[in-house]
Amino acid sequence: MDRSGRPTGDSARGRRFEVLTGLVPLVVLVIVWEIIGSPDSPFYPAPSSWWPALFTRGQGEDIIPAIIDTTRTFSLGLVIAMIVGVAIGIAVGVSARTDRAFGPMFEFARALPPAAMVPVATLLLGFDEPMKIVVVVLAAVWPIMLNTRTGIRSIDPVRLDMARSLRLSRRRTIGSVLLPAVMPAVLLGVRVATPVALVITLLVEYLTGVNGVGALVGDAQRTFQPARVYALIVIAGLISLVVNSLVRSVEQRVRRLHGGN
């Protein structure tokens, strides 16, 4: 990287080479699968049959709306989890009394498997998108909240003393001192929460049948369309790759804005 934190040409090319190298085993697997697989196999259909299976029986029209539904649910859930996680993390990080009061409840809620929340969420909210978003938020908020709390506790006390000596208000202290200092921890939490949010989105759609890629996977499984199942899994994987790339790009930009801290 150069002095401004931007990657140099050599480092950028090196990362691209690493990505391409990492795809080699997957490409080899697909080639071998294509050679030994059969389009008529009920379990391992050849990869060449996956894409056509998406459009058999007039089913191709539901792909784009499903991708949009899944992406919207994932994005809204992650954004809400970020806001809630950062707010709670700051609250429990700056106050030991608040941490002691709510710590046991947080640990209990964090230990609940997201799949177990789906029946309760459907009973309370019904089979619609708000239910999906609530479950995604409950699953993704914990990495962000815990990392924010840890980041708050690791702030150099000199910074807080300086804010007090300058008689900054609580609002300005949070905005000018706490948030910039805790930003690396928040970004780490977001990076951990991103795949969790996407997996839970697909899981909720699969279990409830609410519109999305996960619901299409469940429908294809129930109607014995293995090639369509594999094709939809590939689509989910591509969404994950795009999302991870975006999150990494945003993380690098934010780190540059904050001087790499």
Steps between C-alpha positions, in 0.01 A plus 500: 500500500602861451510761777130582458401139565408426140620170356779529247477341157717205602295424811172529307627263232621265772154488659336435164746217438420353842127511422552329166723240662234432760248427225717228344377215728139600433558503123668159517210363703245627248696351208529161668133513598405575139706207373368237740153646560180436309222751421244239610660425837253551788782602736800633304382644167775630271572874538405558135140412590473748787442820304236356262317360804434853621277567201314171461122495537486877465676550835761754390282800573529453877881520518552878486218583746638238740851648481358848563297377800798321655735794443250748644435293811871440556592866448229642725571242770873573496452879509256478791734257680786749455300788647366297791829319565708817506250679724478214751874437484578861586240501780638189671859592422498836671298386803607202706172517690298466178722212392442315827125562486444382144797265453318176600207581271735571211687173554172306509369661181833458323500127575160444337537337156343718230300206362323472835384861470317438171186336649467773762553772240239351268247479784556862599557660159359260240651371178629819343817705453496677841522156662808417293665830585439454873662154500796627297550792740486272806766276346732769362491756781720306744838510321459874445386570856772289664779644285375853565496435875853361486615796292353750746677332792833504318496876431799683641382680818704802391246566225213503748696721739565742215128510415418575865766767521354666189154474661351326201137402528408131510374521143823658372709255700323207336520652152852644517681259732322169551375422148828572317695300758263204493459492121752217436318280751164585342632413154627167629157428646330591172736271309407211731129584494473527120518126415287423805228736375505350152488140624214578738309678222521190281417273794186695595382501139565128474312417821202731450463515123495881506615648166872475435778276371471275806131441430582400141759253629242342730241484222748340258597244764138406572426458128814286439689741275865445607652697211289802592604465864869510406444796268329697776781414742747643247291818481506525880878456491535777241290732717734419789808581291357834389394591853838411649678704234280802573551469875876474458503802268297707748725385785816604317352839412389568857842398633665745261268778613596429861869489425529120508424478871 
